């Protein structure tokens, strides 16, 4: 078969041959379709490059280049001597990939969570548009605090550093409750991918400085008008489908927002 026309089967058995793109990009698209279809779950190892080359009837080098791009996109993770695995937020090295808040002194430590509310309701128009909700569709609103327990003398004295308002499409997160969130010990995104089949694969953020309103200041233990960093995040799953909108208010008195460029 010609090298520029792989006969490949995506999840569900349908033959798919993307056109007008380099061959490795076609293979990347087919692999992404398999990921989206759940052929390989988060944390699972995918077939070897040799096996995938035979499956798609292309060279191993073509498969390797496709996997390299998926690894750069944080959809796959290469492990030396072990193979290539589907990225998961359960892993320590990736579970804070979307949280850029770092303490001013010392390494980042895990933040303690305190869930304040979880309810189903109609989302504000701005959020409904961002999540591409159709008329009548509701969303799950989750409100939580993240507390810096590592630097506190006791858990009760932990200082709140983030107030999150999170919105999720109800259709994808049926059964999500404050109790379920509180009982889950891993990262929230790991819960989403493990129990609801919704992996968060990328996110877009907008950041600006704001002054704390009265209610926000009280929850964060600050004076009204105290400076905060407002971080609006829209997270996407496979196929660039928006599945989470959140607004985080960050108290940066002893923390900073850190990003790596390049």
C-alpha positions, 0 to 999 in steps of 0.5 A: 500500500502507498506510504501516503495512504494508510488504511487505518481503523479508528476506535469503533472500527470505522476506516479513517484516512485524513487527507491533505496533511503529512503522513505522521500527522495523519497517524497522529490524528488516528492515535488521537481518535483512539485516545478519544474513543477510550481504546487506551485509558489514562495511565495505560501503555499504548502498543509499541511503535513496531505494533502501531507501524504494522497496524497503520502500515507505515514506517516505525519512524512515521509512528515515532514522529506522531508519538513525539508530537502527542508527547509534546502535547502532553497526551502521551508520556514516554518512559525510558525502557518501559514504553509510552503511556496515556497521560494522566493527572494521577501521576505526581509529575503531571497532577499539578500541570494546570496549577501554577501557584508556587510558594515564595520560599521552598518547593511546592507542597500539596494544597489541602482542599475544602469543598464549600458547595456543589450544585446543579444549576443554570450557568451564567450566559458567559460560562454557558457560551464558553462550555458550548451548552445548549438551551436548557442544559445545566451545569454543575457548580463546584466551589472550593478553597485550597489551603496551605497546610504545609506551612501551618502549625495545624490543619485548622490554622491552614491559610486559604490561598485559592478560591475556585469557582468551577463549572462543568457540563451536567451531562458529562458529570452526572452524580458528581457531589460534594461528598464524592469530591471530598472522599476522593483523595487524588487530584480532582482532574484524576477523579474526572478522568477515572470516574467520569471518563473526561480527561483534561488535556489542555487549558487556556487561561486569562489572568488579571489583578483584582480587588477582593470583594467582601464575600471573597475576602471573608472566605480567603481570610483577607480584608475587603479590597485586598489584591488578588490574582484572578485566573480564568481557565477553560479546560478542554478534552479530546477534540478541543471540546470545552468541559470545564470553566473555572475562576480561581482567585489567588492570594499571592501574599506568600505565593507567586504564579510561575510559568515556563516559556519556550 
